[in-house]
Amino acid sequence: MREKVLNWLGYGFQTFILRKQLPYLFGLVITDKCNLNCFYCESKNSGRYHFTYELAIDAIRDAYHRGHRAIYFTGGEPMIWEDKGHQLDELIAFARKIGFLEVFIFTNGTVPLTITQCNYIVTIDGPRDIHNQIRTNTYDAILSNVEHAVTKAVFASITFSKANAHCLEQYVREIDQTKLFRGISFNLLTHWPEIIEKYGFSPEGRIAILDNLWRLKKEGYPIVLSHAAYLALRNNNWKRPIPQIELGTRDRVFTCCRDVDNPSVCENCGYANCVEVSQILALKPTALWQVLRMVGI
């Protein structure tokens, strides 16, 4: 904990006082292989993103040398990644060994959560019935894996779309009642305009979701949403791309995310976790307090 606090103070001095734009959070799309078929995901099982063990080690090392101190693994489904007998736990151990202070895995939760030294972000896309429609009857198996996880650092996450937004309050209450998750994070469906028209929300619809989430947050539910991030998302006015965040694929390192070159997607971004990070790195007090409470730094 002391090392994390000192690192944050040093980072804050360089970015806030000296006005340097230093990298901090690195994402690695370790594979596009996935064992589910969610309607809003366009990167699954394309064969474009799978890393070898050697390339993954190099990418993690390079990110650390560029200044990153937090890393997340995503996919596809990162928990099913393997290469020549190597598995994800080895990459997590390597990241920790060289000095990464925070490690996150974004997972669908269908694989047992047996890797230590990390935080899990587990996608549950609605109350049981809605989730099972979107994610093929996996709700109970996921909750069982969370219950038996090797760590208590497990967060629920939902991508809001027209398929589940009407169940927002039921979802939050249902997840909270399980007592299995440290917090509830979310994203608003972010995609090409034609997909948003079919499955996503108008600006007014986004605001309605955010207002409901903030109301539930104020009622005491453990929603990962600081007041700073709530306002930034509601007003759609945070600076993007976020220069302190990078996302690595096999072919390229993107600033912020893979949609950085697509203004029609970027201007309607709903990646709330990234917005939260942007407010933390801007040293917004409510965002700093949020991460202290939720991650326990």
Secondary structure by P-SEA (a helix, b strand, c coil): caaaaaaaaaaaaaacccccccccbbbbccccccccccccccccccccccccaaaaaaaaaaaaaacccbbbbbcccccccccccccaaaaaaaaaaacccbbbbbcccccccccccccccccccccaaaaaaacccaaaaaaaaaaacccccbbbbbbcccccccaaaaaaaaaaaaccccbbbbbcccccaaaaacccccaaaaaaaaaaaaaaaaacccccccaaaaaaaaacccccccccbbbbccccccccccccccaaaaaaccaaaaaaaaaaaaccaaaaaaaaaaccc
